[in-house]
Amino acid sequence: MTAEPLTESMVRTVKTSVPWLEETPPDPWIGTSELAVVTPTEGRIMTTPRPDRLLTLADWDALPEDNSRRYELVEGELHIMPRPAINHQAASLRIGIQLQPQLQEDRWLVLPDSEVVINSHHRPTIRVPDLAVIPVKPGDRRPRFDASEAALVLEIISPSSVHADRMTKYDEYEKAGIGRYWIINLDDPATLTAYRLVDGKYEIEAAGTGPVTIEFEGQPLTLNVGKLTF
Amino acid sequence: MNAERTLTQAMVDEPPLGPPPDRRLTLSEWNARPDPGGRICELVDGVFEVRTSPSAAHQVALVELACQLRENQIREGQARESRLSGEYDGWWLVPNATVVLDDGPTPTVRAPDVLVGIGPDPGERDVAAANVVLAVEVSENGSRRLDAWTKFREYERAVIPSYWIAALDGESATLTTYRLIDGTYRMVTTGSEVVTVSVDGLEFTIDVIALVSPQRRHANRKSGAILTRTDIGART
Protein backbone atom coordinates (compact mmCIF):
# COMPACT_ATOMS: atom_id res chain seq x y z
CA MET A 1 0.00 0.00 0.00
CA THR A 2 1.35 3.37 -0.92
CA ALA A 3 0.26 6.34 1.08
CA GLU A 4 1.26 9.92 1.45
CA PRO A 5 2.98 10.73 4.69
CA LEU A 6 1.11 12.87 7.15
CA THR A 7 1.81 16.49 6.52
CA GLU A 8 1.30 19.59 8.57
CA SER A 9 -1.65 20.66 6.42
CA MET A 10 -3.51 17.49 7.29
CA VAL A 11 -3.49 18.42 10.90
CA ARG A 12 -6.70 20.23 11.44
CA THR A 13 -6.52 23.65 12.94
CA VAL A 14 -9.71 24.74 14.62
CA LYS A 15 -10.90 27.70 16.59
CA THR A 16 -10.97 27.30 20.35
CA SER A 17 -14.72 27.00 20.44
CA VAL A 18 -15.90 23.39 20.22
CA PRO A 19 -19.62 23.47 21.05
CA TRP A 20 -20.09 20.04 22.59
CA LEU A 21 -17.06 20.58 24.75
CA GLU A 22 -18.42 23.59 26.55
CA GLU A 23 -21.32 22.30 28.57
CA THR A 24 -19.78 20.70 31.63
CA PRO A 25 -16.24 21.90 32.33
CA PRO A 26 -14.87 19.11 34.62
CA ASP A 27 -15.59 16.57 31.92
CA PRO A 28 -12.50 14.97 30.36
CA TRP A 29 -13.96 15.45 26.93
CA ILE A 30 -13.74 19.16 27.48
CA GLY A 31 -11.13 21.59 28.70
CA THR A 32 -10.03 22.67 25.26
CA SER A 33 -6.97 24.52 26.51
CA GLU A 34 -5.68 21.35 28.15
CA LEU A 35 -6.68 19.09 25.33
CA ALA A 36 -4.93 20.77 22.49
CA VAL A 37 -1.71 22.45 21.61
CA VAL A 38 -2.07 26.21 21.38
CA THR A 39 0.06 27.64 18.64
CA PRO A 40 1.23 30.94 20.13
CA THR A 41 1.43 32.87 16.87
CA GLU A 42 -2.12 32.49 15.76
CA GLY A 43 -3.85 31.88 19.04
CA ARG A 44 -5.51 28.86 17.50
CA ILE A 45 -5.49 25.32 18.76
CA MET A 46 -4.31 22.34 16.84
CA THR A 47 -6.16 19.14 17.55
CA THR A 48 -4.15 16.01 17.96
CA PRO A 49 -4.24 13.97 14.75
CA ARG A 50 -6.13 10.72 14.76
CA PRO A 51 -5.54 9.28 11.31
CA ASP A 52 -7.90 6.63 10.05
CA ARG A 53 -5.37 4.28 8.56
CA LEU A 54 -2.33 2.33 9.60
CA LEU A 55 0.79 4.43 9.82
CA THR A 56 4.23 3.73 8.43
CA LEU A 57 7.45 4.80 10.07
CA ALA A 58 7.55 7.76 7.67
CA ASP A 59 4.09 8.82 8.86
CA TRP A 60 5.25 8.52 12.42
CA ASP A 61 8.22 10.79 11.69
CA ALA A 62 5.93 13.31 10.04
CA LEU A 63 3.59 13.61 12.99
CA PRO A 64 3.48 17.10 14.42
CA GLU A 65 5.19 17.59 17.73
CA ASP A 66 2.70 17.42 20.56
CA ASN A 67 3.87 17.44 24.14
CA SER A 68 0.37 17.33 25.55
CA ARG A 69 0.12 13.59 25.04
CA ARG A 70 2.19 10.46 24.89
CA TYR A 71 2.32 8.69 21.56
CA GLU A 72 3.14 5.13 20.71
CA LEU A 73 2.75 3.19 17.49
CA VAL A 74 1.30 -0.26 18.00
CA GLU A 75 1.09 -2.54 14.96
CA GLY A 76 0.63 0.53 12.78
CA GLU A 77 -2.02 2.09 14.97
CA LEU A 78 -1.39 5.41 16.63
CA HIS A 79 -1.93 5.13 20.37
CA ILE A 80 -2.41 8.43 22.12
CA MET A 81 -2.15 8.29 25.88
CA PRO A 82 -2.43 10.84 28.65
CA ARG A 83 0.79 12.24 30.02
CA PRO A 84 1.95 10.36 33.11
CA ALA A 85 1.04 11.66 36.56
CA ILE A 86 3.42 13.62 38.80
CA ASN A 87 4.28 10.70 41.10
CA HIS A 88 5.07 8.59 38.04
CA GLN A 89 7.45 11.18 36.61
CA ALA A 90 9.07 11.80 39.99
CA ALA A 91 9.71 8.08 40.39
CA SER A 92 11.13 7.87 36.88
CA LEU A 93 13.62 10.66 37.61
CA ARG A 94 14.58 9.09 40.95
CA ILE A 95 15.24 5.75 39.31
CA GLY A 96 17.43 7.42 36.68
CA ILE A 97 19.37 9.27 39.38
CA GLN A 98 19.97 6.01 41.22
CA LEU A 99 20.96 3.96 38.19
CA GLN A 100 23.20 6.21 36.08
CA PRO A 101 26.05 6.64 38.66
CA GLN A 102 26.29 2.87 39.03
CA LEU A 103 26.77 2.37 35.30
CA GLN A 104 29.93 3.43 33.53
CA GLU A 105 29.03 6.80 32.07
CA ASP A 106 31.11 6.29 28.97
CA ARG A 107 29.45 2.96 28.29
CA TRP A 108 25.79 3.11 29.29
CA LEU A 109 23.08 5.71 28.90
CA VAL A 110 19.96 5.78 31.05
CA LEU A 111 17.31 7.30 28.80
CA PRO A 112 13.91 8.61 29.92
CA ASP A 113 10.88 8.50 27.59
CA SER A 114 12.79 7.52 24.45
CA GLU A 115 11.48 5.69 21.43
CA VAL A 116 12.40 2.08 20.91
CA VAL A 117 11.60 0.34 17.62
CA ILE A 118 10.04 -3.04 18.35
CA ASN A 119 9.22 -3.71 14.71
CA SER A 120 10.05 -1.45 11.78
CA HIS A 121 8.44 -3.46 8.99
CA HIS A 122 4.83 -3.94 7.98
CA ARG A 123 2.61 -2.45 10.69
CA PRO A 124 5.45 -1.04 12.79
CA THR A 125 5.52 -0.86 16.56
CA ILE A 126 7.31 1.89 18.48
CA ARG A 127 7.16 1.95 22.26
CA VAL A 128 8.32 4.65 24.65
CA PRO A 129 9.47 2.93 27.86
CA ASP A 130 9.77 5.08 30.96
CA LEU A 131 13.48 4.33 31.12
CA ALA A 132 15.87 2.44 28.91
CA VAL A 133 19.55 1.54 29.20
CA ILE A 134 21.46 1.52 25.92
CA PRO A 135 25.18 1.59 25.05
CA VAL A 136 26.75 5.01 24.54
CA LYS A 137 27.48 6.02 20.97
CA PRO A 138 29.43 9.28 21.00
CA GLY A 139 27.28 12.19 19.81
CA ASP A 140 24.25 9.96 19.24
CA ARG A 141 21.61 12.20 17.67
CA ARG A 142 19.22 9.59 16.41
CA PRO A 143 15.55 10.08 17.26
CA ARG A 144 15.18 6.50 18.48
CA PHE A 145 17.00 3.26 18.97
CA ASP A 146 16.36 -0.33 18.02
CA ALA A 147 15.14 -2.91 20.52
CA SER A 148 18.26 -4.99 19.81
CA GLU A 149 20.39 -2.23 21.38
CA ALA A 150 18.50 -2.02 24.65
CA ALA A 151 20.07 -3.83 27.58
CA LEU A 152 17.24 -2.95 29.94
CA VAL A 153 13.84 -1.31 29.70
CA LEU A 154 11.77 -0.20 32.64
CA GLU A 155 8.09 0.61 32.94
CA ILE A 156 6.42 2.23 35.91
CA ILE A 157 2.85 1.12 36.46
CA SER A 158 0.18 2.77 38.47
CA PRO A 159 -2.61 2.42 39.39
CA SER A 160 -2.94 -1.25 40.23
CA SER A 161 -5.32 -2.33 37.53
CA VAL A 162 -3.21 -1.32 34.56
CA HIS A 163 -2.44 -4.42 32.56
CA ALA A 164 -0.70 -3.22 29.40
CA ASP A 165 2.82 -3.20 30.81
CA ARG A 166 2.41 -6.56 32.42
CA MET A 167 0.90 -8.21 29.37
CA THR A 168 1.37 -6.56 26.00
CA LYS A 169 4.69 -4.82 26.51
CA TYR A 170 6.05 -7.82 28.37
CA ASP A 171 5.39 -9.92 25.31
CA GLU A 172 6.77 -7.30 22.93
CA TYR A 173 10.00 -6.75 24.85
CA GLU A 174 10.44 -10.47 25.29
CA LYS A 175 9.99 -11.24 21.60
CA ALA A 176 12.22 -8.28 20.67
CA GLY A 177 14.96 -9.90 22.74
CA ILE A 178 15.53 -7.10 25.26
CA GLY A 179 17.75 -8.65 27.92
CA ARG A 180 16.05 -7.16 30.95
CA TYR A 181 12.62 -5.81 31.72
CA TRP A 182 11.88 -4.13 35.00
CA ILE A 183 8.37 -3.35 36.15
CA ILE A 184 7.91 -0.87 38.98
CA ASN A 185 4.51 -0.80 40.65
CA LEU A 186 4.00 2.41 42.59
CA ASP A 187 1.03 1.16 44.59
CA ASP A 188 2.07 1.30 48.25
CA PRO A 189 4.47 -0.33 48.98
CA ALA A 190 6.28 0.21 45.69
CA THR A 191 7.69 -2.96 44.22
CA LEU A 192 10.22 -3.88 41.57
CA THR A 193 9.94 -7.06 39.56
CA ALA A 194 13.09 -7.60 37.50
CA TYR A 195 12.91 -10.02 34.60
CA ARG A 196 15.83 -11.44 32.69
CA LEU A 197 15.68 -13.04 29.28
CA VAL A 198 16.69 -16.69 29.47
CA ASP A 199 16.39 -18.73 26.27
CA GLY A 200 13.94 -16.21 24.80
CA LYS A 201 11.67 -16.10 27.87
CA TYR A 202 11.57 -13.66 30.74
CA GLU A 203 12.27 -15.14 34.13
CA ILE A 204 12.11 -13.26 37.41
CA GLU A 205 15.65 -12.41 38.39
CA ALA A 206 14.91 -10.34 41.48
CA ALA A 207 11.96 -8.65 43.15
CA GLY A 208 11.36 -6.60 46.25
CA THR A 209 10.18 -3.47 48.00
CA GLY A 210 13.53 -2.26 49.34
CA PRO A 211 16.99 -2.35 47.77
CA VAL A 212 17.03 -4.85 44.90
CA THR A 213 20.34 -5.87 43.36
CA ILE A 214 21.12 -7.68 40.14
CA GLU A 215 24.35 -8.33 38.32
CA PHE A 216 24.63 -6.17 35.23
CA GLU A 217 27.65 -6.54 32.93
CA GLY A 218 29.71 -8.01 35.74
CA GLN A 219 28.86 -5.23 38.19
CA PRO A 220 26.16 -5.08 40.87
CA LEU A 221 23.28 -2.78 39.99
CA THR A 222 21.02 -1.76 42.85
CA LEU A 223 17.72 0.06 42.91
CA ASN A 224 16.32 1.10 46.25
CA VAL A 225 12.62 0.79 45.57
CA GLY A 226 11.76 2.23 48.99
CA LYS A 227 12.99 5.65 47.84
CA LEU A 228 10.76 6.18 44.83
CA THR A 229 7.52 7.38 46.37
CA PHE A 230 6.63 10.28 48.62
CA MET B 1 -13.01 0.45 -1.81
CA ASN B 2 -9.79 1.88 -3.07
CA ALA B 3 -6.87 -0.03 -1.61
CA GLU B 4 -4.53 2.72 -2.72
CA ARG B 5 -6.35 5.36 -0.77
CA THR B 6 -4.20 8.06 0.64
CA LEU B 7 -4.65 10.14 3.72
CA THR B 8 -6.87 13.11 3.15
CA GLN B 9 -8.24 15.78 5.41
CA ALA B 10 -11.48 13.83 5.77
CA MET B 11 -9.63 10.84 7.13
CA VAL B 12 -8.04 12.87 9.86
CA ASP B 13 -10.35 12.95 12.80
CA GLU B 14 -13.40 15.11 12.45
CA PRO B 15 -14.90 17.01 15.33
CA PRO B 16 -16.92 16.32 17.47
CA LEU B 17 -14.73 13.49 18.69
CA GLY B 18 -11.97 16.01 18.91
CA PRO B 19 -8.67 15.55 20.64
CA PRO B 20 -8.22 12.56 22.93
CA PRO B 21 -8.90 13.02 26.65
CA ASP B 22 -5.84 13.95 28.64
CA ARG B 23 -6.36 11.43 31.40
CA ARG B 24 -7.62 7.95 32.04
CA LEU B 25 -11.40 7.77 32.04
CA THR B 26 -13.92 6.24 34.39
CA LEU B 27 -16.81 4.16 33.06
CA SER B 28 -19.27 7.02 33.49
CA GLU B 29 -16.99 9.32 31.51
CA TRP B 30 -16.72 6.67 28.83
CA ASN B 31 -20.50 6.45 28.74
CA ALA B 32 -20.67 10.21 28.18
CA ARG B 33 -18.42 10.03 25.13
CA PRO B 34 -19.52 11.88 22.04
CA ASP B 35 -20.77 10.05 18.98
CA PRO B 36 -17.64 8.58 17.43
CA GLY B 37 -19.02 9.11 13.93
CA GLY B 38 -18.59 5.54 12.72
CA ARG B 39 -15.19 4.97 14.28
CA ILE B 40 -14.78 2.08 16.70
CA CYS B 41 -13.66 3.28 20.12
CA GLU B 42 -12.25 1.23 22.97
CA LEU B 43 -11.15 1.94 26.49
CA VAL B 44 -7.94 0.20 27.52
CA ASP B 45 -6.91 0.55 31.15
CA GLY B 46 -8.85 3.83 31.10
CA VAL B 47 -7.09 5.10 27.97
CA PHE B 48 -9.49 6.12 25.21
CA GLU B 49 -8.50 4.57 21.89
CA VAL B 50 -9.91 5.04 18.43
CA ARG B 51 -9.32 2.06 16.22
CA THR B 52 -8.10 2.28 12.68
CA SER B 53 -10.79 1.19 10.26
CA PRO B 54 -10.34 -2.45 9.25
CA SER B 55 -9.51 -3.50 5.69
CA ALA B 56 -12.12 -4.67 3.20
CA ALA B 57 -10.79 -8.25 3.44
CA HIS B 58 -11.29 -8.12 7.20
CA GLN B 59 -14.86 -6.91 6.81
CA VAL B 60 -15.72 -9.53 4.18
CA ALA B 61 -14.44 -12.28 6.47
CA LEU B 62 -16.27 -10.75 9.41
CA VAL B 63 -19.61 -10.69 7.61
CA GLU B 64 -19.14 -14.23 6.31
CA LEU B 65 -18.24 -15.51 9.75
CA ALA B 66 -21.19 -13.69 11.32
CA CYS B 67 -23.54 -15.21 8.69
CA GLN B 68 -22.23 -18.68 9.36
CA LEU B 69 -22.52 -18.20 13.11
CA ARG B 70 -26.09 -17.06 12.65
CA GLU B 71 -26.94 -20.05 10.46
CA ASN B 72 -25.44 -22.32 13.09
CA GLN B 73 -27.35 -20.55 15.84
CA ILE B 74 -30.66 -20.95 14.07
CA ARG B 75 -30.07 -24.60 13.28
CA GLU B 76 -28.73 -25.49 16.71
CA GLY B 77 -31.35 -23.37 18.45
CA GLN B 78 -34.08 -25.30 16.68
CA ALA B 79 -32.40 -28.55 17.60
CA ARG B 80 -32.22 -27.58 21.23
CA GLU B 81 -35.79 -26.34 21.22
CA SER B 82 -37.04 -29.69 19.96
CA ARG B 83 -34.81 -31.50 22.46
CA LEU B 84 -36.12 -29.44 25.35
CA SER B 85 -39.63 -29.54 23.89
CA GLY B 86 -40.03 -25.97 25.03
CA GLU B 87 -39.21 -22.50 23.93
CA TYR B 88 -35.55 -21.79 23.52
CA ASP B 89 -34.41 -18.30 24.49
CA GLY B 90 -32.14 -18.06 21.52
CA TRP B 91 -28.85 -16.39 21.09
CA TRP B 92 -27.99 -12.98 19.94
CA LEU B 93 -25.05 -12.08 17.79
CA VAL B 94 -23.68 -8.60 17.38
CA PRO B 95 -20.68 -7.23 15.46
CA ASN B 96 -18.47 -4.47 16.89
CA ALA B 97 -20.48 -4.00 20.07
CA THR B 98 -18.59 -2.88 23.14
CA VAL B 99 -18.23 -5.18 26.11
CA VAL B 100 -17.07 -4.12 29.58
CA LEU B 101 -14.17 -6.38 30.49
CA ASP B 102 -13.00 -4.56 33.59
CA ASP B 103 -15.16 -2.09 35.51
CA GLY B 104 -12.45 -1.17 38.03
CA PRO B 105 -10.82 2.25 38.51
CA THR B 106 -9.07 2.04 35.12
CA PRO B 107 -11.72 0.25 33.11
CA THR B 108 -11.31 -1.72 29.92
CA VAL B 109 -14.03 -1.81 27.28
CA ARG B 110 -13.33 -3.66 24.03
CA ALA B 111 -15.22 -3.95 20.77
CA PRO B 112 -14.69 -7.53 19.57
CA ASP B 113 -15.49 -8.22 15.92
CA VAL B 114 -18.37 -10.49 16.94
CA LEU B 115 -20.00 -11.10 20.29
CA VAL B 116 -22.37 -13.99 20.86
CA GLY B 117 -24.55 -14.12 23.93
CA ILE B 118 -27.61 -15.70 25.43
CA GLY B 119 -30.67 -14.02 26.85
CA PRO B 120 -32.35 -10.73 26.04
CA ASP B 121 -30.86 -8.70 23.21
CA PRO B 122 -28.17 -6.28 24.34
CA GLY B 123 -29.39 -2.72 24.74
CA GLU B 124 -27.83 0.55 23.72
CA ARG B 125 -25.14 0.48 26.38
CA ASP B 126 -22.09 -1.73 26.55
CA VAL B 127 -22.69 -5.45 26.84
CA ALA B 128 -21.85 -6.99 30.21
CA ALA B 129 -19.14 -9.63 29.95
CA ALA B 130 -21.29 -11.99 32.03
CA ASN B 131 -23.84 -12.19 29.18
CA VAL B 132 -21.29 -13.16 26.55
CA VAL B 133 -20.64 -16.79 25.67
CA LEU B 134 -18.29 -16.23 22.76
CA ALA B 135 -16.02 -13.44 21.53
CA VAL B 136 -14.60 -13.62 18.02
CA GLU B 137 -11.76 -11.63 16.50
CA VAL B 138 -10.86 -11.58 12.83
CA SER B 139 -7.12 -11.08 12.89
CA GLU B 140 -5.12 -9.67 10.03
CA ASN B 141 -1.45 -10.08 9.49
CA GLY B 142 0.06 -7.54 11.83
CA SER B 143 -2.71 -7.33 14.41
CA ARG B 144 -1.88 -10.78 15.68
CA ARG B 145 -0.35 -9.68 18.93
CA LEU B 146 -3.35 -7.59 19.87
CA ASP B 147 -5.76 -10.46 19.24
CA ALA B 148 -3.61 -13.40 20.22
CA TRP B 149 -2.04 -11.87 23.28
CA THR B 150 -3.60 -8.68 24.65
CA LYS B 151 -7.26 -9.39 24.02
CA PHE B 152 -6.73 -13.07 24.75
CA ARG B 153 -5.67 -12.18 28.29
CA GLU B 154 -8.38 -9.57 28.69
CA TYR B 155 -11.19 -11.90 27.65
CA GLU B 156 -9.72 -14.59 29.86
CA ARG B 157 -9.76 -12.26 32.86
CA ALA B 158 -13.31 -11.23 32.05
CA VAL B 159 -14.32 -14.92 32.15
CA ILE B 160 -15.75 -15.06 28.64
CA PRO B 161 -16.31 -18.80 28.15
CA SER B 162 -15.13 -19.08 24.53
CA TYR B 163 -12.78 -17.10 22.32
CA TRP B 164 -12.16 -17.62 18.62
CA ILE B 165 -9.49 -16.07 16.46
CA ALA B 166 -9.91 -16.18 12.70
CA ALA B 167 -6.47 -15.29 11.36
CA LEU B 168 -6.43 -14.12 7.75
CA ASP B 169 -3.30 -14.68 5.76
CA GLY B 170 -3.87 -13.67 2.17
CA GLU B 171 -5.53 -16.58 0.38
CA SER B 172 -5.92 -18.72 3.48
CA ALA B 173 -7.41 -18.38 6.92
CA THR B 174 -7.07 -20.31 10.16
CA LEU B 175 -9.72 -20.53 12.83
CA THR B 176 -8.44 -21.30 16.32
CA THR B 177 -10.92 -21.77 19.13
CA TYR B 178 -10.27 -21.57 22.85
CA ARG B 179 -12.41 -22.52 25.79
CA LEU B 180 -12.05 -21.30 29.34
CA ILE B 181 -11.03 -24.16 31.63
CA ASP B 182 -10.22 -23.29 35.24
CA GLY B 183 -9.74 -19.64 34.38
CA THR B 184 -7.38 -20.16 31.42
CA TYR B 185 -8.09 -20.45 27.74
CA ARG B 186 -7.21 -23.86 26.34
CA MET B 187 -7.13 -24.45 22.62
CA VAL B 188 -10.01 -26.65 21.51
CA THR B 189 -9.62 -26.82 17.76
CA THR B 190 -7.71 -25.19 14.98
CA GLY B 191 -8.14 -25.58 11.26
CA SER B 192 -8.04 -23.95 7.86
CA GLU B 193 -10.87 -25.87 6.20
CA VAL B 194 -13.97 -26.86 8.15
CA VAL B 195 -13.92 -26.53 11.92
CA THR B 196 -16.51 -28.02 14.23
CA VAL B 197 -16.61 -26.85 17.81
CA SER B 198 -19.21 -26.77 20.54
CA VAL B 199 -20.14 -23.59 22.37
CA ASP B 200 -22.38 -23.88 25.40
CA GLY B 201 -23.40 -27.38 24.32
CA LEU B 202 -24.33 -26.36 20.79
CA GLU B 203 -22.34 -27.64 17.88
CA PHE B 204 -20.98 -25.04 15.48
CA THR B 205 -19.57 -25.88 12.06
CA ILE B 206 -17.59 -23.14 10.37
CA ASP B 207 -16.33 -23.24 6.81
CA VAL B 208 -13.06 -21.38 7.23
CA ILE B 209 -12.18 -21.43 3.53
CA ALA B 210 -15.27 -19.34 2.81
CA LEU B 211 -13.84 -16.48 4.89
CA VAL B 212 -11.28 -15.80 2.19
CA SER B 213 -12.74 -17.45 -0.91
CA PRO B 214 -15.61 -15.87 -2.86
CA GLN B 215 -15.98 -19.04 -4.96
CA ARG B 216 -16.48 -21.11 -1.84
CA ARG B 217 -19.04 -18.67 -0.45
CA HIS B 218 -20.95 -18.79 -3.71
CA ALA B 219 -20.90 -22.59 -3.79
CA ASN B 220 -22.06 -22.82 -0.18
CA ARG B 221 -24.96 -20.45 -0.69
CA LYS B 222 -26.03 -22.29 -3.81
CA SER B 223 -26.05 -25.70 -2.14
CA GLY B 224 -27.03 -24.51 1.33
CA ALA B 225 -24.12 -26.63 2.51
CA ILE B 226 -23.59 -25.04 5.89
CA LEU B 227 -27.22 -24.71 6.84
CA THR B 228 -28.14 -28.32 6.14
CA ARG B 229 -24.90 -29.82 7.34
CA THR B 230 -26.39 -31.34 10.44
CA ASP B 231 -29.60 -33.28 10.23
CA ILE B 232 -31.73 -31.61 12.86
CA GLY B 233 -34.15 -34.50 13.14
CA ALA B 234 -31.41 -37.01 13.88
CA ARG B 235 -30.22 -35.02 16.86
CA THR B 236 -33.46 -35.04 18.82
Interface residues (C-beta under 8 A of the other chain):
Chain A: M1 T2 A3 E4 L6 S9 M10 V11 R12 V14 V18 P19 W20 L21 D27 P28 W29 G31 E34 L35 A36 T47 T48 P49 R50 P51 D52 R53 L54 D59 S68 R69 V74 E75 G76 E77 L78 H79 I80 M81 P82 R83 H122 R123 P159 S160 S161 V162 H163 A164 M167 T168 D171 E172
Chain B: A3 E4 R5 T6 L7 T8 Q9 M11 V12 D13 P15 P16 L17 G18 P19 P20 P21 D22 R23 R24 L25 E29 A32 R33 P34 R39 V44 D45 G46 V47 E49 V50 R51 T52 S53 D102 G104 P105 T106 T108 N141 G142 S143 R145 L146 W149 T150 R153 E154 R157
